Amino acid sequence: MEMKKLALVMATIAALGLAGCNDGDDGVAGTPGADGANGNNGTDGRDFTAVNQWYLAGQSTVAKAAESTISDPAGKAKNVILFVGDGMGVSTLTAARIFEGQQQGKSGEENRLSFETFPYSGLVKTYSSNQQTPDSAPTMSAIVTGAKTKDGMLSITDDAVRGDCASGQGHEMVSALALAEMAGMSTGVVSTARLTHATPAATYAHSVERNWEADSNMPAAAITAGCTDIASQLIDFPYGDGIEVALGGGRTYFMPNTENDPEYGSAGRRNDGRDLTSEWTSKHAGSSYVWNLDQFMSVDLATTKHLLGLFENSHMQYEADRSDDSAGEPSLAQMTSRALDMLKQNDKGYFLMVEGGRIDHAHHAGNAARALEDTVALSEAVRVAMEKAGPDTLILVTADHSHVFTIAGYPVRGNPILGLVRSVDENGEAAKTLSVDANGMPYTTLGYANGPGFGFGSSPVNMASARPDLNLYDVTDVDYRQEATVPLGSETHAGEDVAVYAMGPGAQLVTGSVEQNMLFHVMNYAADLEARAEANQP
Ligand SMILES: [Zn+2]
């Protein structure tokens, strides 16, 4: 079977090679054309390989793809790293790529985010079992358990009812992270959101309600019925020897209400009196708990076997604001780097999930600048993983869902991505003046179909029916909120497909348009998680 597949691949490459030698118009070897280009012309003298940078770049991409082998047996991947940009739709990728390129002094469109160089990619259908446009709970549950479920529920099957504790009991789905622990691998969860927020939570917790982050967020009836809060499930994680690395925000969800936050003085959110951070250090030998940048960077990774880092009372800062944080916070790339240094020490391999959690929040606020900066920060974290992870590691980069975020108008190449639209004139040269709407008013390239809309600060400006005169504002300011067509307090998710990028053993399985829950099966096949977990049971 293996040989047969390989033979087919060889035949395909040979056929491509043959076509490459020809001119492409009549299927026989070409002779030099009238324009003097090198031998790639048909007998009719027309040159089908006329050379410019676009053509050559496309040609070399295909040549590289043709060199790659496409067959990996199950279990070829020792390690798996799953990156999730929360709310990182395709328009966010395009805008962030341009944003990053322009920060480097280039026109931007030609730039590529780190993971856009991965050899395989595809599109992912994100609907949940009961909504066309999903939230992060069922989408991440699908990615890490292999089955779609209802909105609001974390790694519980679709036959449960949201918020009904009893309906979820006995319907828990095993996650890829749990399988990895059962297999004796090391595991990690890293996010810039609260560790108890839907995306990271789906990797380690089961809940019929994503908002049950601390016990104080739960109805008494659910507690009486035997359901537990999400923060406690991270500490009480029953598989293997527990999660090795957990880094993110959400500190007060782990603290009793009798204690005050060390950075802000706000009270803990736990009514049950548990101090989960001290439980973490007493439960695991060789463990530590840190809550600021200095402590985090001082952790001795050679001796620390279990590391819990909680860097904010709620979500961590946006990348755009991180340098202003009073206690100091690590970047997503720094968290990824140190997590990998710890996890790599296990000969049996590791599973690491890294979430850029706040791309989503900036979009909900209608604030493109922060969403793009956080997307670039995720790209940097992936770059670290590409450098640190060996060829035995499957890396997936995807999003849970999209946002109603658009890149519109006909701006000239290199126009500032956060700026007002300036188009080209009738000769295709940069226009002298800004493009304007039907009322003669300029507009931004980036916008939202709904949300709080135009303004600065936290309170939206009531636009009534007229558009604001954007000539009067700095639309590239980090606090600027792009206009929105339908006024809503919070911008919404979008229902179209998101992208997935893959490299490493098993990456070839990521292709075409797939259901979101298929991504679990790619990871499970590539790293043989179920079989390894089974084989490791006493
Ligand atoms: Zn472990």
Residues whose N, C-alpha, C, O or C-beta is under 5 A from the ligand:
A	BS01	ZN	E181 M185 S186 T187 G240 D241 G242 I243 E244
